[in-house]
Amino acid sequence: MKIAILGGTGSLGRGLASRWIKSGHDVLIGSRELEKAIEVAISLGLEESQGMLNIDAAKACEIACLTVPFAHQEATLLSIDSSLNQKIMIDATVPLMPPKVMRVQLPQEGSAALKAQAILGAETTVISAFQNISAELLQTDKEIDCDVLVAGDFLEARNVVIELVKDAGLTGWHAGPLCNSVAAESLTSILIAINKKHSLAHSGIKITGH
Ligand SMILES: NC(=O)c1ccc[n+]([C@@H]2O[C@H](COP(=O)([O-])OP(=O)(O)OC[C@H]3O[C@@H](n4cnc5c(N)ncnc54)[C@H](OP(=O)(O)O)[C@@H]3O)[C@@H](O)[C@H]2O)c1
């Protein structure tokens, strides 16, 4: 698929990009700065033309993935206007509000994914995923001992994202409607707390019973 990663110059964006490139997807790196997008695209082995402004990547893609800090989620989504209408957008945003990142803090919309859906409107299907995966591990070839909870209001769109999760070398699970994203988003603060208190680098979650 032609996948635009909005904020694709950051840690998670580069991690997902490298995995999807390896599995044969056509990845577009989006940024606020064209030069930065091109530089990262080239560093990932892509063509110069695959580095773009976020809005151009959003226009050109079949599916987008948002990987920017929560504080910049709204501005980034407003900047792409209606470019994602009739498309799926995967939202990986965790509503961390530094400095208290080990505390679950939620936006008034209920979750970052619900906020994204409210900003984009019903023309775009927001599916939430990847909140609990380490960006650092995604940038390696290592097997990642963490599953991905995929929440969204449309089964077919969740299926598309679960396939992309598989293409990134991970297992995705149907986690119910978009409002359930609050659980995955909240778990990230718990995993950060576990990492700190138990001196772990990359704690994760696994679904058992299968
Ligand atoms: N890091 C992880 O392990 C991880 C894991 C799961 C989920 N997440 C979530 O994924 C999202 C991205 O995390 P990250 O660690 O990849 O973030 P990051 O590296 O700090 O930033 C990602 C990108 O966001 C853009 N950005 C930075 N400041 C901005 C601003 N003021 N306005 C608009 N855009 C700005 C930048 O892109 P440009 O400068 O190129 O525009 C930057 O490269 C976050 O919501 C995070 O909670 C992260």
The ligand as a MOL file (V3000), in Angstrom:
LIG
                    3D

  0  0  0     0  0            999 V3000
M  V30 BEGIN CTAB
M  V30 COUNTS 48 52 0 0 0
M  V30 BEGIN ATOM
M  V30 1 N 8.6540 6.6750 20.7400 0
M  V30 2 C 7.9820 5.5580 21.0160 0
M  V30 3 O 8.5730 4.5320 21.4290 0
M  V30 4 C 6.4840 5.5210 20.8140 0
M  V30 5 C 5.8450 4.2920 20.9060 0
M  V30 6 C 4.4560 4.2370 20.7130 0
M  V30 7 C 3.7400 5.4190 20.4850 0
M  V30 8 N 4.4150 6.6060 20.4200 0 CHG=1
M  V30 9 C 3.6530 7.8220 20.1420 0
M  V30 10 O 3.9130 8.1540 18.8040 0
M  V30 11 C 3.9780 9.5700 18.6570 0
M  V30 12 C 5.3430 9.9400 18.0960 0
M  V30 13 O 6.3480 9.5860 19.0100 0
M  V30 14 P 7.8640 9.8310 18.6610 0
M  V30 15 O 8.6730 9.3560 19.8080 0
M  V30 16 O 8.1470 9.2970 17.3120 0 CHG=-1
M  V30 17 O 7.9150 11.4290 18.6100 0
M  V30 18 P 9.1030 12.4100 18.1720 0
M  V30 19 O 10.2010 11.6260 17.5600 0
M  V30 20 O 9.4280 13.2730 19.3330 0
M  V30 21 O 8.3860 13.3670 17.1040 0
M  V30 22 C 7.8450 12.8570 15.9190 0
M  V30 23 C 7.7150 13.9710 14.9190 0
M  V30 24 O 6.7370 14.9040 15.3400 0
M  V30 25 C 7.0030 16.1280 14.6820 0
M  V30 26 N 6.9430 17.2590 15.5990 0
M  V30 27 C 7.7940 17.5440 16.6030 0
M  V30 28 N 7.4700 18.7160 17.1750 0
M  V30 29 C 6.4190 19.1930 16.5020 0
M  V30 30 C 5.6470 20.3880 16.5850 0
M  V30 31 N 5.9590 21.3700 17.4440 0
M  V30 32 N 4.6080 20.5390 15.7550 0
M  V30 33 C 4.3180 19.5880 14.8240 0
M  V30 34 N 5.0420 18.4390 14.6660 0
M  V30 35 C 6.0730 18.2550 15.5110 0
M  V30 36 C 8.4110 16.0690 14.1340 0
M  V30 37 O 8.3240 15.9800 12.7220 0
M  V30 38 P 8.8110 17.1800 11.7560 0
M  V30 39 O 9.7170 18.0740 12.5220 0
M  V30 40 O 9.5240 16.4360 10.6790 0
M  V30 41 O 7.5760 17.8390 11.2970 0
M  V30 42 C 8.9670 14.8010 14.7440 0
M  V30 43 O 9.9170 14.1620 13.9480 0
M  V30 44 C 3.7140 10.1620 20.0290 0
M  V30 45 O 2.3580 10.4980 20.1520 0
M  V30 46 C 4.0650 9.0230 20.9710 0
M  V30 47 O 3.3630 9.0850 22.2030 0
M  V30 48 C 5.7650 6.6770 20.5700 0
M  V30 END ATOM
M  V30 BEGIN BOND
M  V30 1 1 1 2
M  V30 2 2 2 3
M  V30 3 1 2 4
M  V30 4 1 4 5
M  V30 5 2 4 48
M  V30 6 2 5 6
M  V30 7 1 6 7
M  V30 8 2 7 8
M  V30 9 1 8 9
M  V30 10 1 8 48
M  V30 11 1 9 10
M  V30 12 1 9 46
M  V30 13 1 10 11
M  V30 14 1 11 12
M  V30 15 1 11 44
M  V30 16 1 12 13
M  V30 17 1 13 14
M  V30 18 2 14 15
M  V30 19 1 14 16
M  V30 20 1 14 17
M  V30 21 1 17 18
M  V30 22 2 18 19
M  V30 23 1 18 20
M  V30 24 1 18 21
M  V30 25 1 21 22
M  V30 26 1 22 23
M  V30 27 1 23 24
M  V30 28 1 23 42
M  V30 29 1 24 25
M  V30 30 1 25 26
M  V30 31 1 25 36
M  V30 32 1 26 27
M  V30 33 1 26 35
M  V30 34 2 27 28
M  V30 35 1 28 29
M  V30 36 1 29 30
M  V30 37 2 29 35
M  V30 38 1 30 31
M  V30 39 2 30 32
M  V30 40 1 32 33
M  V30 41 2 33 34
M  V30 42 1 34 35
M  V30 43 1 36 37
M  V30 44 1 36 42
M  V30 45 1 37 38
M  V30 46 2 38 39
M  V30 47 1 38 40
M  V30 48 1 38 41
M  V30 49 1 42 43
M  V30 50 1 44 45
M  V30 51 1 44 46
M  V30 52 1 46 47
M  V30 END BOND
M  V30 END CTAB
M  END
